[in-house]
Every structure is written in structure tokens, then in C-alpha cells.
Amino acid sequence: MNLENTKAQMRKGVLEYCIMSILAKNDAYASDIIKELKESKMIVVEGTLYPLLTRQKNAGLLSYRWEESTQGPPRKYYTLTEKGQQFLEELDNSWEDLIKAVELINSKRSVTKK
């Protein structure tokens, strides 16, 4: 089994949650989202990000607005909608539950190793 592939699949599974968490702090341009994901070791490319943003927008979780840029064409800034904020709160709870479940499993593994 390929470790890098497994790690990539794990990151991919939480990518939408991470995008929404970034947008909960501030509205963001796609390149800013990619930059923050890369800085957090959630490596992603534009070809991965845009379909996720579109899917979240179509689900009513995100909206966007165009802003003029001093460095080229107008930029599309994404923001969480009210529905998106509620959905993110539910994801936060699910994430906490998942962490607790994994920690419980890991603690049992540690006990059986001793």
C-alpha cells in the first residue's frame, strides 16, 4: 500500500471542511485559499480547488462577488453564506466527534501494545 496515496486521500477527505474554515475567517480570493492550504501542508492545486468551490456554491454554502484589482482583471472573492456558516458549525461538531473516535481507537491500540 502506498503511504503517500493514503495521506493524500486523508487530506482530500477534509479539504472542503478546510476551505469553509478559511472562509469563516475572511472572504478570500482563490489564490489566497490555495496559499493558506499549502502553508498548512494541505497541498492543493487550482484544478482541485475550483470544482470544490463550485460544488459548495451550487449547494448554497458559498457565494462570491467580483472586486476590481490593481494588478489585472477583477477577482472573484468567496464568502460563506448563512447556510454555509450553519453547515460549518455542524462540520465542526462532526470533526470533534471524529477526533474523539480516532483518539479512542488509538488509545486502545496503545494499551494492547504494552
Sine and cosine of phi, psi and omega as CSV:
sin_phi,cos_phi,sin_psi,cos_psi,sin_omega,cos_omega
0.00,0.00,0.61,-0.79,-0.07,-1.00
-1.00,-0.03,0.90,-0.44,-0.03,-1.00
-0.88,0.48,-0.70,0.71,-0.03,-1.00
-0.88,0.47,-0.61,0.79,0.03,-1.00
-0.91,0.41,-0.67,0.74,0.03,-1.00
-0.89,0.45,-0.69,0.72,0.03,-1.00
-0.89,0.45,-0.64,0.77,0.02,-1.00
-0.90,0.44,-0.64,0.77,0.02,-1.00
-0.92,0.40,-0.60,0.80,0.04,-1.00
-0.91,0.42,-0.71,0.71,0.03,-1.00
-0.89,0.46,-0.68,0.73,-0.02,-1.00
-0.87,0.49,-0.59,0.81,-0.03,-1.00
-0.91,0.41,-0.43,0.90,-0.02,-1.00
-0.94,-0.35,0.11,0.99,-0.08,-1.00
-0.88,0.47,-0.70,0.71,0.00,-1.00
-0.89,0.46,-0.63,0.78,0.05,-1.00
-0.89,0.46,-0.69,0.73,0.00,-1.00
-0.90,0.44,-0.66,0.75,0.02,-1.00
-0.87,0.50,-0.73,0.68,-0.01,-1.00
-0.90,0.43,-0.60,0.80,0.03,-1.00
-0.91,0.42,-0.62,0.78,0.06,-1.00
-0.89,0.45,-0.71,0.70,-0.04,-1.00
-0.95,0.32,-0.34,0.94,0.05,-1.00
-0.93,0.36,-0.45,0.89,0.01,-1.00
-0.98,0.18,-0.70,0.72,-0.06,-1.00
-0.37,-0.93,0.48,-0.88,0.19,-0.98
-0.87,0.49,0.52,-0.86,-0.08,-1.00
-0.54,-0.84,0.51,-0.86,0.13,-0.99
-1.00,0.10,0.51,-0.86,-0.08,-1.00
-0.80,0.60,-0.67,0.74,-0.01,-1.00
-0.90,0.43,-0.54,0.84,0.05,-1.00
-0.92,0.38,-0.62,0.78,0.04,-1.00
-0.89,0.45,-0.73,0.68,0.01,-1.00
-0.87,0.50,-0.69,0.72,-0.01,-1.00
-0.86,0.51,-0.73,0.69,-0.02,-1.00
-0.92,0.40,-0.63,0.78,0.04,-1.00
-0.90,0.44,-0.67,0.74,0.02,-1.00
-0.92,0.40,-0.66,0.75,0.03,-1.00
-0.88,0.47,-0.46,0.89,0.00,-1.00
-1.00,-0.04,0.15,0.99,-0.01,-1.00
0.93,0.36,0.32,0.95,0.11,-0.99
-0.99,-0.13,0.92,0.40,-0.15,-0.99
-0.82,0.57,0.78,-0.63,-0.03,-1.00
-0.49,-0.87,0.48,-0.88,0.05,-1.00
-0.89,-0.45,0.28,-0.96,-0.03,-1.00
-0.82,0.58,-0.61,0.79,-0.02,-1.00
-0.89,0.45,-0.36,0.93,0.07,-1.00
-1.00,0.01,-0.64,0.77,-0.11,-0.99
-0.93,0.36,-0.74,0.67,-0.12,-0.99
-0.87,0.49,-0.67,0.74,0.07,-1.00
-0.88,0.47,-0.59,0.81,0.03,-1.00
-0.92,0.38,-0.68,0.73,0.04,-1.00
-0.88,0.47,-0.67,0.74,0.01,-1.00
-0.89,0.45,-0.69,0.72,0.01,-1.00
-0.89,0.46,-0.67,0.74,0.01,-1.00
-0.93,0.37,-0.60,0.80,0.04,-1.00
-0.91,0.41,-0.70,0.71,0.00,-1.00
-0.90,0.43,-0.44,0.90,0.04,-1.00
-0.99,0.12,-0.05,1.00,0.01,-1.00
0.99,0.13,0.22,0.98,-0.04,-1.00
-1.00,0.05,-0.44,0.90,-0.01,-1.00
-0.78,-0.62,0.39,-0.92,0.21,-0.98
-0.70,-0.71,0.10,-1.00,0.04,-1.00
-0.56,-0.83,0.29,-0.96,0.08,-1.00
-0.64,-0.76,0.44,-0.90,0.04,-1.00
-1.00,-0.09,0.68,-0.73,0.07,-1.00
-0.78,-0.62,0.66,-0.75,0.08,-1.00
-0.89,0.45,0.54,-0.84,0.00,-1.00
-0.86,-0.51,0.59,-0.81,0.07,-1.00
-0.98,0.20,-0.21,0.98,-0.05,-1.00
-0.86,-0.51,0.84,0.55,0.06,-1.00
0.87,-0.50,-0.42,-0.91,-0.08,-1.00
-0.94,0.34,0.22,-0.97,0.05,-1.00
-0.84,0.54,0.47,-0.89,-0.02,-1.00
-0.92,-0.39,0.56,-0.83,0.03,-1.00
-1.00,-0.07,0.89,-0.46,0.03,-1.00
-0.97,-0.25,0.77,-0.63,-0.02,-1.00
-1.00,-0.09,0.53,-0.85,0.05,-1.00
-0.60,-0.80,0.48,-0.88,0.09,-1.00
-0.97,0.26,0.66,-0.75,0.13,-0.99
-1.00,0.10,0.09,-1.00,0.07,-1.00
-0.88,0.48,-0.66,0.75,0.05,-1.00
-0.88,0.48,-0.64,0.77,0.02,-1.00
-0.90,0.43,-0.63,0.78,0.03,-1.00
-0.90,0.43,-0.66,0.75,0.04,-1.00
-0.91,0.42,-0.67,0.74,0.01,-1.00
-0.89,0.45,-0.66,0.76,0.02,-1.00
-0.89,0.45,-0.63,0.78,0.05,-1.00
-0.88,0.48,-0.64,0.77,0.05,-1.00
-0.91,0.40,-0.64,0.77,0.04,-1.00
-0.91,0.42,-0.62,0.79,0.05,-1.00
-0.84,0.54,-0.71,0.71,0.02,-1.00
-0.90,0.44,-0.69,0.72,0.02,-1.00
-0.89,0.45,-0.63,0.78,0.02,-1.00
-0.89,0.45,-0.70,0.71,0.03,-1.00
-0.88,0.48,-0.67,0.74,0.04,-1.00
-0.89,0.46,-0.65,0.76,0.00,-1.00
-0.91,0.42,-0.69,0.72,0.04,-1.00
-0.86,0.51,-0.72,0.69,0.00,-1.00
-0.88,0.47,-0.66,0.75,0.00,-1.00
-0.90,0.43,-0.70,0.71,0.00,-1.00
-0.91,0.41,-0.67,0.74,0.03,-1.00
-0.89,0.46,-0.63,0.78,0.03,-1.00
-0.89,0.45,-0.72,0.70,0.02,-1.00
-0.89,0.46,-0.70,0.71,0.01,-1.00
-0.90,0.43,-0.61,0.80,0.00,-1.00
-0.91,0.41,-0.60,0.80,0.04,-1.00
-0.93,0.37,-0.58,0.81,0.03,-1.00
-0.91,0.42,-0.66,0.75,0.01,-1.00
-0.90,0.44,-0.63,0.78,-0.01,-1.00
-0.92,0.39,-0.67,0.74,-0.04,-1.00
-0.95,0.30,-0.37,0.93,0.02,-1.00
-0.96,0.26,-0.44,0.90,-0.11,-0.99
-0.96,0.29,0.00,0.00,0.00,0.00
